[in-house]
Amino acid sequence: MVDKGLERTIAERDHFEFLLKFLEESPYETSHLLIPLVKANLEHYKDTVRYIEEGKPIIASYFSNAPEIFTAMDIHWYCPVSAAFAGAGANPYLMNDLEGADKLAVSSDICTLLRMAMYYTEAGLLPRPTAIVGMIIPCDGIVALHEASRRSKQWRGIPMFAPDPPYFTDERSIDYFAQELRRMVDFLTEHTGQKLDIGRLREVVEVTNEQYKLWQEINELRRAVPCPFNWGVGGGPFALTQNRWVGDLRGLEWFKAALADSEKLVKAGKGWLENEKIRLLWFDVHPTWFFDLAPWLEEEWKAVIVMDMFSYCPYTLVDTSSEETMFHDLAKRNLMDTTMIRQAVGVADNFASDLVRIVKDYKIDCVVWPAHMGHKDGAASVGIMREICRDLGVPFLSIGIDTFDPRYTTPDEVKNTMSQFFTAMGLG
Amino acid sequence: MAIFNAYVKKMAEYVEGMRGKGRQVREFDCPGDPGKLLEELPVRVGPEASSGIILRGDTFVELGNPDVGSCAFLLWTDNPSLVGDGKITLIGPNIQESEGASLPFGQVLMVRGAGLGKEEHSALEQNQYIADQIEGYMLKSTSERMWGRVSKDAATKGFDFDTLGKALMAIFKTAVPKVQAMEAIFVTSDKEDVRHLDNIAEQVRKISKDITRETWLARGYDILECTLGWDCNTCSDKPVCDEIREVITVRKKKIRKTKTSSNQ
């Protein structure tokens, strides 16, 4: 009999198995880039099933808990919120999951992603981990998620630790967070029996450093006019640096291949769209229903998402010269640089300075702040973003959506709003 | 305004210190007029002068890669005795001497103008990042570090630090008309030499942040801190914090009690 907590994981594993077979049997121009990503996911889900079935320790954690440390300790982990991105595409269970989340006795103004994670826990859709490493940034909602996990019937009694993130970003704060990461290592050792080998950590971090450099290089190519990529290009780098195959040489090979392909496109002067008219900055994460909106933007308005919050990559490269420098720089990267954390925990100046650089460097024609209902931190910075865009002479649109729930503001409503905006601003 | 004057003086000491260490220090003079500055350049300068991209294979020299060090900052003053006009100082090898190299990179720009004040600070800061304005020269779109490339084509045309300095002067004088005089210091000699600049940069960045904050405050926004001023007595969220403290106290008592009973 299949453990209830593995039901969704097994479905995911089977989905990626099918996808891999399909891609290998029907190769096309860019399938050599897609296949490694599918393999990374397949391997992840297979491992999760195997670990649970064999009773091996498995950790539930989050992308901003220095995943290099997990790799270096040879600990298998999964992210509880990733179930919302099932299939790495349009989530086939979305409506069911949303309705499940709606039924929870949880305030509906908490980020839907977090409410979905609460639902997954309550409904037994997540494998029961040996221990949990929480992430209590960037928002209040995620703290509520961990409280809900602690009290849920399914997960009650599971040991939990969360590195304590200071609000400030000075050296004292970074050192403090580095110490918290060391405490995380102790916690992991206590509950998995695995130990951290500093030499192995150095190897892993050196690989991720290279990956971040190559990611940066790929990003630079998006400055080309016309832009050689569409919105999908940011997913792979994020997945491979912070979720799957972290610090794995196979991931590094993917970056090298992706960059080589990208350079060919730029050299050929080939744009993603033949007639690019609008270079758009989507200044937040992609909605799970972007598969509907983004192609429409391209077809209807010749608008390309040149840059977005997940893709922009101002990550600290870790100094691997000593254990101290590694922990220090990993703390800095995870406390200050990671997507959403940089913007939501950091000062509004991060929003402001990133916005100026991106608009100028990437020749942005308009900025869209989608205003996800859970990103209240960003909502507090809308005025600042608007003022900056006025200074730069770039039109700015704040919409008001739910990144995970297309019922909140439907894709059609968003399309209508964006059409009105483009028309009023004389774009496209 | 004298906000950065002490640091302009420190830069003069820094250059002398580098001479004292035996570093190769070269100085170039150039005209003050932006039009004349542009006339002398081997590459185009101005909006859309470049695509903004230099591929790895087209790179003649890389500047400021994180592996070799990078530091950049800007100082401004209204004191004519501190900043002259059109002086470019290069400490270390020039572009043409460094084919295929990855050089450490320090860039300190010092500008002077009679009416320069905090209002111009943001524009001055932003103009350090040239985006697409210099043909054959690219700055990567990263925060916190100046990481650039010079293309093979530009190097063939004669692009060097004299060119870069002149181009930056033309860009600044055009974009911020209050800039009357400008000097540039480039450091490519050694990672440690660039790291020494960090000591000055750290202080300069603190001041810069304060000015940025002040400018935004005047527009009605605090971009660095909670505007409540950390006075709990005037904060409307005080009841929430009080409740959290109570919960923590209860929880701690509970944990203590559990530990005590399990020890017995």
Chai-1 contact restraints between the chains, C-beta under 6 A:
chainA,res_idxA,chainB,res_idxB,connection_type,confidence,min_distance_angstrom,max_distance_angstrom,comment,restraint_id
A,E220,B,I53,contact,1.0,0.0,6.0,A-B,restraint_1
A,E220,B,K140,contact,1.0,0.0,6.0,A-B,restraint_2
A,R223,B,G52,contact,1.0,0.0,6.0,A-B,restraint_3
A,R223,B,I53,contact,1.0,0.0,6.0,A-B,restraint_4
A,A224,B,I53,contact,1.0,0.0,6.0,A-B,restraint_5
A,E263,B,L55,contact,1.0,0.0,6.0,A-B,restraint_6
A,P314,B,T142,contact,1.0,0.0,6.0,A-B,restraint_7
A,P314,B,S143,contact,1.0,0.0,6.0,A-B,restraint_8
A,L317,B,P66,contact,1.0,0.0,6.0,A-B,restraint_9
A,V347,B,L224,contact,1.0,0.0,6.0,A-B,restraint_10
A,A348,B,I223,contact,1.0,0.0,6.0,A-B,restraint_11
A,D349,B,I223,contact,1.0,0.0,6.0,A-B,restraint_12
A,D349,B,L224,contact,1.0,0.0,6.0,A-B,restraint_13
A,A352,B,I223,contact,1.0,0.0,6.0,A-B,restraint_14
A,V356,B,Q126,contact,1.0,0.0,6.0,A-B,restraint_15
A,R357,B,S141,contact,1.0,0.0,6.0,A-B,restraint_16
A,K360,B,A131,contact,1.0,0.0,6.0,A-B,restraint_17
A,D361,B,A131,contact,1.0,0.0,6.0,A-B,restraint_18
A,D361,B,S141,contact,1.0,0.0,6.0,A-B,restraint_19
A,I384,B,Y221,contact,1.0,0.0,6.0,A-B,restraint_20
